[in-house]
Amino acid sequence: MTIRRDIRPGTVIAALGLALLGALLAGIAFGAVPVAPGDIVGALSRALAGRSTGMIDTLVTQVRLPRVVLAAIVGAALAGAGAIYQALFRNPLADPYILGVSSGAGLGAMIALTLTAQTTAVRYGAVPAAAFAGALLTMLLVTRLAAWRGRLDTASLLLAGVAISYTLAALTSFLMVFAREQMAAVVFWMMGGLSAASWPYVAMIAPMFAVGAVLAMAFPRELNLMLLGDERAGHLGVDVKRFKLYALAVASLLTAAAVAVAGLIGFVGLMVPHGVRLLLGPDHRALLPASLLGGATVLVLADLIARVVLAPVEIPVGIVTALIGGPFFVWLLVSGGRSR
């Protein structure tokens, strides 16, 4: 597939913004109990006026609205992290899930949940802090394992990510033995789900996402130069080693924000940046904001599918993204092999 050079970045970003708005409205309107557009507007108006009443108002403002907002934040965070990883490693297959970063964040969050009462962990930020530490340490370990004489090999990077991911998943499963009373909820969380979405969860990760997104948007030039290779980027004024640590920390922060509340959701960080890159090219001035909007839209729609396909039973959203992302990953492998 060729990159379309005649598409204006502003047009794509505006279209993605409208698509996100439509996805948010659809996520509120559809479910086991459909809600008419007029009822949505009325419920939101009454909520803003501070006089919400009735079941529809509660359903809209306390159940579905926080869920779609949380899905949008998680999707944007994963897509933003994926865009950063793909630029740093010059690898379209890089993704928080495939590289094992999500598993590291999941292990950190699981440790926090095991050692601390769940309400205390959520209230004081132990879960997102532990998820961030796990994500960052995992990414540093994977890059160290994949490096050979100062260079990162694509195949080694992916293999190291898969190996570390399986190891961390085993450790997470081991910890579940000590949290048997929460095992069902933890298993559902590990498959990637938003069933526990609430406004406190939104408030917990919104600052992490905001900081990560602002920091990511602050270095599009450096990411563009990293696509040329470490040596050329260094010649053009980038402190490569320092910038890589900085960018890895930002991507790990975004990943941790997503995993702390939604568990392990794969392939969003792979599909969305790659699709946006096919439309807009590799310039991160447009790629990053478009990836954030695209990731938010994709996960809101994926969560909607997870809620309605077997309603009133809902499936983990991680299953939906895996069913879509798995074939996409295979297509990238096959097309990359043919091009080589």
Secondary structure, DSSP 8 states (H G I E B T S, - for coil): ----SSS-HHHHHHHHHHHHHHHHHHHHH-SSS---HHHHHHHHHHHHHT---HHHHHIIIIIIHHHHHHHHHHHHHHHHHHHHHHHHTT-TT--TTTTTHHHHHHHHHHHHHHHS-HHHHHHHTHHHHHHHHHHHHHHHHHHHHHEETTEE-HHHHHHHHHHHHHHHHHHHHHHHGGGGGGHHHHHHHHT---TT--HHHHHHHHHHHHHHHHHHHT-HHHHHHHTT-HHHHHHTT--HHHHHHHHHHHHHHHHHHHHHHH----SHHHHHHHHHHHHH-S-HHHHHHHHHHHHHHHHHHHHHHHHHTTTTS---HHHHHHHHHHHHHHHHHHHHHHH-
